[in-house]
Every structure is written in C-alpha cells, then in structure tokens.
Amino acid sequence: MRPGDRVELSVEKAVYRGLGLARLDGQVVFLPRGLPGDRWRARISARERGYLRADPEALVAPGPGRRAPPCPFVPACGGCSYQELGYEEQLRLKEAVLRESLRRAGAPWDGPIGVRGSPEPGWRTRATFHVEVVERRVRLGLHGEGSRRVVELTRCLQVSSEMNLVLEALRGRLAVRPALAARIDDIQLVEGGSGAGVVACFAGRLATADASEARALAELPGLAGAGMRFGVHEGARFLLLRGAEHVESTVLDTRLRSHVLSFFQGNRFLVEPLAEHVSSLVPAGGTLLDLFAGVGLFALTLAPRAERVFGIESGGTAVEDARFNAERAGRRHVRFVEGDMADVLGTVAVDRDERIVLDPPRRGAGTEVVRAIAGRRPAAVVYVSCDPPTLGRDLRTFSDQGYGLERLDVFDLFPDTFHLESVALLKRL
C-alpha cells in the first residue's frame, strides 16, 4: 500500500488526537474524523514505521451516535474533532480513549472512571484565533484539520456571544489593515467570570512601531483592554495598548486575577467543580505543594485547609497573578516561587506527609520531576492532566517509584474536541 492509493476503511476504535484506528491487511491505519463503527472511503497519505496515515474522502456508513454537527464550519475547521458525535457518546469515547492511552503507556487502569460533562455551547473563556492574509484578503478563524490554513469563522460555538461580537468587530478592523494583519499570527481573547468584558492580545511578527496602528484594533466595543506580544521565547515582551490586561474570576469564594498571557482553566462551567473535586481528594492539614501552580487556582482554593502552601510556576505573568491573589486574599501562609520546576522543587525542604497537587502542561511532569515528587514520600499526590499519553507515561514512573493509582476521574473541560482533563489520585503502595 502506497501514498495516493484509495481504500475503504472500517474504524475499530478512537485513539487520542481525534483519530480513528482502522486496519488494512493487518496494518494499522490512522484516520482523522474516524469514529468507532464508521466506514470510510479514504486515500493513503503517508507510510510511517509500523502504520499508515489516511485522509478521509467520503463517509460510506456512519457508526452509532453520529449526528449532524451544530456548527456549519465542521468539518473544515479543525477546532472540534468530535462535534459530529452526540455528546453522551463523546463522554463514553473519551473515557475509552483515556483507558487506551494508559494501557499503551504501560499504566493500565481497570477501575471505575467518573466522568463529568459540560454544556457544549459557550464554554470557553480563553481562545486563540489565527490570522492569515491571502492576496490582501484577511482571514480570521481557526486552522483547518491537519493544516496551517485558516478557516474563516463568522461565529464560534465554543465561545460566548460577547466574545463572538469582539471577533466579528476585529475582522472588520483587520480587513482594512491588511499590512498590519499580515504581521499578526494569533489573537488571544480571554474573559473572566465578572462580565467585565473581553481582553485581547495580538501576537506575531510585531514590533513597537506597530503599537500606534494596533491601538485602532484595541478601541472596540466589548473589549475591556488589549495588548500586543512581540519578540520570541525569553526575549518576548508584552505591551499594553489600552485598558485592562487582566480578567477576574471567582472560584470557591476565592477571587483570582489572571493576565491575558497567564494560564487559567478555560471552561467556565467546570472550573469550580474541578477545584472542588481536587480539594476533596487532598487531606486537610500539613504542607501543600502546588506544582505548575498557574495563578494559584488550587493553592488558594485549598489554602483554608492547609497549614502551609508552597506554589511553583515558571510563567512570569502567572506568578505575578498568584502573588497578587494570595496577598489580596490575606493568605500569609501561601508562598509562590518562579522558576524551573525540577530546580526549585529540589530547594524546598521536605515536610512529613506532604500533600502534592500538580497540573502540568501537555508535555506532562516528566521523569525527573516525578522522581523528585516520589522521593519526598508525600501522603497523597493529585495529578491533574490535560494529555492522556503523558499522564500514562508519568503514572508508570510513579508506579516504579512506589506510588499507585487509587482513583481516576474525567472532567470534560473541552466539549466537542479530542482534548480531555483527568484527575488522578495516587497513594503510597
């Protein structure tokens, strides 16, 4: 079988990243948009070591649970891999994908998995839209499936009506400024829970000289503030153009400020249930370490139940937010430190029976950090993960270090997408 060959495929199961797994003469084939039970006509696009990739061409027979997608931009837009599947089926599929990912990583879990769903429309409080200029025509939207091409959206069902209004207004301002638009790659829009408006950040190949023209984008109804990010990596800088650069949310009676560039959980409906669930898993008292702490979501909502709280975070704006949030809440027993996780963790004195919460990015905690955590012999570890494969890898390392999985839950923070959030409780074996 060679690239370009046309085939007919029956999808056996879903695997992570929105792919269906089929077999052709015993060889595994991965197919975007393929859902369990589907039969597709497809074209082989690549031969990799041990498997094939295919592009879908026509759905011959749908699998169980398929539906007409609520969004008119599916399937061209790559933002919602599972929107063609009924929502209850999505939840069952994500549970199956999590189990499969852990099994493949060598950390199988046969116990129960609690699954908490979310309303589908308007769940996002943080979204990144992409900009592309083709023959001086500006496109503003999301990347197409498996592509860097921008699919223009007049509306996104994941975000609020307020954010959609800002998106449409930005499209109009960019349309008459194609030269500026050509230097903008991404526009991040965020909103809090206070209804105080949307904050935007423009990023790309921008320079300080673009600030004057960019301010025209910032003067929009519904925008509480806007800034621009220019430079790359450690040299990147943020310049506030107008108004606010932060949004505010309240979670479990704790007020949390977050910068437009800071990480914060993006589902308006599930952020509080997630924090409440993590709190229920952490024994009261003692010292709490919050690793990859962000703006202090877990550190500060758990602070009333802990004697001491120590948060570690590498993101500069997030650390500033976390310190501000702790001071405003009067939590004098809470401290946040900025730096590399492994380096800083190694400097923190070990307390007996510590409680550790970690919420790493998609790359996971990694072997070095997992071994450092296990070496402290904490009483309990709560691992909040947004990536099943790296969770499985890290759970296997924890097991090698004497910590076993005791409970596993899914919070569907990302409805209609292939992403999922899971919460794992680990205890000493």
C-alpha positions in Angstrom: 0.0 0.0 0.0 1.4 3.3 -1.1 0.6 7.0 -0.6 -2.1 8.0 -3.0 -3.9 4.6 -3.0 -7.6 4.8 -2.4 -9.1 2.3 0.2 -12.2 1.6 2.2 -11.7 1.5 6.0 -13.7 0.3 9.0 -12.9 2.2 12.2 -12.4 -0.1 15.1 -11.9 2.5 17.9 -10.9 6.1 18.7 -7.4 7.0 19.8 -6.0 10.3 21.2 -5.8 13.4 19.0 -9.2 12.8 17.2 -8.0 9.8 15.2 -9.9 6.7 14.3 -7.9 3.4 14.2 -8.6 1.0 11.3 -6.7 -1.9 9.9 -5.8 -2.7 6.3 -4.5 -6.2 5.7 -3.5 -6.3 9.3 -1.7 -2.9 9.3 -2.9 -0.1 11.5 -4.2 3.0 9.7 -5.0 6.3 11.4 -7.8 8.3 10.0 -8.9 11.9 11.1 -12.6 12.2 11.9 -13.0 8.5 12.0 -15.4 7.4 14.8 -16.0 3.9 16.1 -18.2 1.9 13.7 -17.7 4.3 10.7 -16.9 3.0 7.3 -15.0 5.5 5.1 -13.5 5.8 1.6 -10.1 7.3 2.2 -6.7 8.0 0.5 -3.5 6.8 2.0 -1.4 9.9 2.7 1.7 8.6 4.4 3.5 5.4 5.3 5.2 5.6 8.7 7.2 3.0 10.6 4.6 0.4 11.7 1.4 2.2 10.5 -0.2 4.2 7.7 -2.0 7.6 7.7 -5.1 8.2 5.5 -7.2 11.2 4.6 -11.0 10.8 4.7 -12.8 11.3 1.4 -16.4 10.0 1.9 -18.3 8.5 4.7 -19.8 5.3 3.4 -21.7 4.2 6.5 -21.9 6.1 9.9 -21.1 4.5 13.2 -23.5 4.6 16.2 -24.1 8.0 17.7 -23.2 10.2 14.7 -25.1 13.4 14.3 -25.3 16.5 12.1 -22.8 18.9 13.6 -24.4 22.0 15.2 -21.6 24.2 13.7 -21.6 24.9 10.0 -17.8 25.1 9.9 -17.4 21.4 10.8 -15.5 19.5 9.3 -13.4 22.2 7.6 -12.4 23.8 10.9 -10.1 21.7 13.0 -11.3 23.0 16.3 -13.9 20.3 17.1 -12.9 16.8 16.2 -15.9 15.2 17.9 -18.8 17.5 17.2 -20.2 15.0 14.7 -20.8 12.7 17.7 -23.7 13.0 20.1 -22.5 14.4 23.4 -23.2 11.4 25.6 -21.3 9.3 23.1 -18.4 11.8 23.3 -18.1 11.2 27.0 -18.0 7.4 26.6 -15.5 7.8 23.8 -13.2 10.0 25.9 -13.3 7.5 28.8 -12.3 4.8 26.3 -9.5 6.9 24.8 -8.1 7.6 28.3 -8.1 3.9 29.2 -6.4 3.0 25.8 -3.8 5.7 26.3 -2.9 4.5 29.8 -2.8 0.9 28.6 -0.4 1.8 25.7 1.8 3.7 28.2 2.1 0.7 30.4 -0.1 2.1 33.2 -3.4 0.3 32.7 -6.4 1.2 34.9 -9.4 -1.2 35.1 -11.2 0.6 37.9 -14.1 2.9 37.5 -13.7 6.4 36.0 -16.1 9.1 37.0 -17.0 11.4 34.1 -18.3 15.0 34.5 -19.7 16.6 31.4 -20.1 20.2 30.4 -22.6 22.3 28.4 -21.4 22.3 24.8 -22.1 26.0 23.7 -20.1 28.9 25.0 -17.9 27.0 27.4 -14.6 28.7 26.5 -13.3 31.7 28.4 -9.9 31.7 26.6 -9.5 31.2 22.9 -6.7 31.7 20.4 -7.8 32.7 16.8 -5.4 32.8 13.9 -4.9 35.4 11.2 -3.9 34.8 7.5 -3.7 37.2 4.6 -4.1 35.8 1.1 -3.9 38.3 -1.8 -4.6 41.1 0.7 -7.8 39.4 1.9 -7.8 38.9 5.7 -9.0 35.6 7.2 -9.7 35.4 10.9 -10.6 32.0 12.4 -9.1 28.6 13.3 -6.7 26.3 11.5 -8.2 23.6 9.2 -8.0 20.0 10.1 -4.3 19.0 9.9 -3.4 22.3 8.2 -2.0 25.7 8.9 -4.6 27.2 6.6 -7.0 29.5 8.4 -10.7 28.7 8.1 -12.6 31.9 8.4 -15.3 31.8 11.1 -18.2 34.2 11.4 -19.1 32.6 14.7 -17.5 30.0 17.1 -19.9 28.0 19.2 -17.2 27.3 21.8 -17.2 31.0 23.0 -19.7 33.4 24.4 -21.8 35.8 22.4 -19.7 38.6 23.8 -16.5 37.1 22.5 -18.1 36.4 19.1 -19.1 40.1 18.8 -15.5 41.1 19.5 -14.2 38.5 17.0 -16.5 40.0 14.3 -15.5 43.6 15.1 -11.8 42.6 14.9 -12.4 41.1 11.5 -13.8 44.4 10.2 -10.8 46.4 11.6 -8.3 43.9 10.2 -9.9 43.9 6.8 -8.9 47.5 6.2 -5.4 47.0 7.6 -4.1 44.0 5.6 -0.4 45.1 6.1 -0.8 45.0 9.9 -2.9 41.8 9.7 -0.1 40.1 7.8 2.2 40.7 10.8 -0.3 39.2 13.3 -0.3 35.4 13.6 -2.6 34.9 16.6 -5.2 36.8 18.6 -5.9 35.6 22.1 -9.2 36.5 23.6 -10.0 36.0 27.3 -12.8 36.8 29.6 -13.4 36.2 33.3 -16.5 35.4 35.3 -17.3 39.0 36.2 -18.9 40.1 32.9 -16.4 43.0 32.7 -15.6 42.4 29.0 -13.0 40.7 26.9 -9.2 41.2 26.9 -7.2 40.7 23.7 -3.5 40.0 22.9 -2.1 40.3 19.4 0.9 38.2 18.7 3.2 37.6 15.7 5.9 39.4 13.9 5.2 42.7 15.5 7.4 45.5 16.7 7.0 48.5 19.0 6.5 50.6 15.8 3.2 48.7 15.2 1.7 49.9 18.5 0.1 53.0 17.1 -1.8 51.2 14.4 -2.6 48.3 16.7 -4.4 50.7 19.1 -7.0 51.0 16.4 -7.8 47.3 17.0 -8.0 47.9 20.7 -10.7 50.5 20.5 -13.6 48.2 20.1 -17.0 47.8 21.9 -16.8 44.8 24.3 -13.0 45.0 24.7 -12.0 45.9 28.2 -8.4 46.0 27.2 -5.8 44.9 24.7 -2.1 44.4 24.3 0.5 43.0 21.9 3.2 40.5 22.4 6.4 40.8 20.3 9.7 39.0 20.3 10.2 35.3 20.7 11.0 33.0 23.6 12.8 34.6 26.6 13.0 37.9 24.7 9.3 38.2 24.2 7.6 41.3 25.7 4.0 42.4 26.3 2.9 45.9 25.7 -0.4 47.1 27.0 -2.2 49.2 24.3 -5.3 50.2 26.2 -7.4 49.3 29.3 -7.1 46.1 31.3 -4.6 43.3 30.8 -6.2 41.1 33.4 -9.6 39.3 33.9 -11.2 38.3 37.2 -12.9 35.0 38.2 -14.2 33.7 41.5 -13.8 30.0 42.3 -15.0 28.6 45.6 -15.3 32.1 47.0 -11.7 32.9 46.0 -11.1 35.8 43.7 -8.5 35.1 41.1 -6.9 37.6 38.7 -5.3 36.3 35.6 -3.3 38.1 32.9 -4.2 37.6 29.3 -1.0 35.6 28.9 -1.3 33.6 32.1 -2.6 30.0 32.1 -6.1 29.5 33.6 -8.5 26.7 33.2 -10.7 27.7 30.2 -14.1 26.1 30.9 -16.5 28.5 32.6 -18.8 25.7 33.7 -16.4 23.2 35.2 -13.5 25.2 36.7 -15.3 25.3 40.1 -16.4 21.6 40.1 -12.8 20.7 39.2 -11.3 22.8 42.0 -13.9 21.3 44.4 -13.0 17.8 43.4 -9.3 18.3 43.8 -10.0 19.8 47.2 -12.0 16.7 48.2 -9.0 14.4 47.4 -6.4 16.3 49.4 -6.3 15.5 53.1 -6.7 18.5 55.4 -3.7 19.9 57.3 0.0 19.7 56.7 2.0 21.3 53.9 0.6 21.5 50.4 2.8 21.8 47.3 1.1 23.2 44.2 3.3 22.4 41.2 2.7 24.2 37.9 0.6 26.5 40.0 -0.6 29.0 37.4 -2.4 31.9 39.0 -3.0 29.9 42.2 -6.3 28.1 41.4 -5.5 25.0 43.5 -3.1 26.6 46.0 -5.6 29.3 47.0 -8.8 27.3 47.0 -7.0 24.7 49.1 -5.3 27.2 51.4 -8.0 27.3 54.1 -7.4 23.5 54.7 -3.6 23.6 54.8 -1.1 24.8 57.3 1.4 25.9 54.7 1.2 26.2 50.9 4.1 26.4 48.5 3.4 27.0 44.8 5.9 26.7 42.0 5.3 28.2 38.5 7.6 29.1 35.6 5.3 31.6 33.8 6.2 35.1 34.9 2.8 36.7 34.5 1.1 33.8 36.2 3.5 34.1 39.2 2.7 37.8 39.5 -1.0 37.0 39.4 -0.7 34.2 42.0 1.2 36.5 44.4 -1.4 39.3 43.9 -4.2 36.8 44.5 -2.6 35.5 47.7 -2.0 38.9 49.1 -5.5 40.1 48.3 -6.9 37.1 50.0 -4.8 37.6 53.1 -3.2 34.2 52.8 0.1 34.8 54.5 0.9 31.1 54.8 0.9 30.8 51.0 4.1 31.5 49.0 4.8 31.3 45.3 8.2 30.9 43.6 9.0 31.4 40.0 11.5 29.0 38.3 12.2 25.7 36.6 10.1 23.0 38.3 12.9 20.5 39.0 15.4 23.1 40.1 13.0 24.9 42.5 11.5 21.7 43.9 15.0 20.5 44.9 15.4 23.5 47.1 12.2 23.1 49.1 12.6 21.5 52.5 10.7 18.2 52.8 7.9 18.1 55.4 6.5 14.8 56.7 3.3 13.6 54.8 3.2 16.5 52.4 0.2 16.8 50.0 1.2 17.5 46.4 -1.0 18.8 43.6 0.4 19.1 40.1 -1.2 20.4 37.0 1.5 20.3 34.3 1.1 21.4 30.6 0.5 18.9 27.9 4.1 17.6 27.9 3.4 16.3 31.4 5.6 16.4 34.5 8.4 14.2 33.1 10.6 11.6 34.7 12.9 14.0 36.6 10.0 15.8 38.3 8.0 12.6 39.0 11.0 11.0 40.7 11.6 14.2 42.7 8.0 14.2 43.9 8.0 10.5 44.8 11.4 10.9 46.6 9.7 13.3 49.0 7.3 10.5 50.1 4.1 12.6 50.1 1.0 11.3 51.8 -1.0 11.9 48.6 -0.5 13.1 45.1 -3.2 14.6 42.9 -2.2 14.8 39.3 -4.4 17.0 37.0 -3.6 16.2 33.4 -4.7 17.5 30.0 -2.9 14.9 28.0 -3.6 11.1 28.4 -0.4 9.8 26.8 1.9 11.9 29.0 -0.3 11.1 32.1 0.2 7.4 31.3 4.0 7.8 31.0 4.2 9.7 34.3 1.9 7.2 36.1 4.2 4.4 35.1 7.1 6.3 36.5 5.2 6.9 39.7 4.5 3.2 40.0 8.2 2.4 39.6 8.8 4.8 42.5 6.2 3.2 44.8 3.0 5.2 44.1 -0.1 3.6 42.7 -3.3 5.0 41.2 -6.2 4.9 43.6 -8.9 7.0 41.8 -9.3 8.4 38.3 -11.9 10.9 37.1 -12.5 12.8 33.8 -13.7 16.4 33.6 -14.7 17.3 30.0 -13.3 20.8 30.0 -13.1 20.7 26.2 -16.5 19.5 24.8 -16.6 18.5 21.1 -12.8 18.4 20.9 -10.4 15.5 21.4 -8.9 17.1 24.5 -9.9 15.9 27.9 -8.9 16.7 31.5 -8.3 13.9 34.0 -7.7 13.9 37.8 -5.6 11.0 39.2 -5.2 10.3 43.0 -2.0 8.5 43.9 -1.1 7.0 47.2 2.0 5.1 48.5 1.9 1.4 47.7 
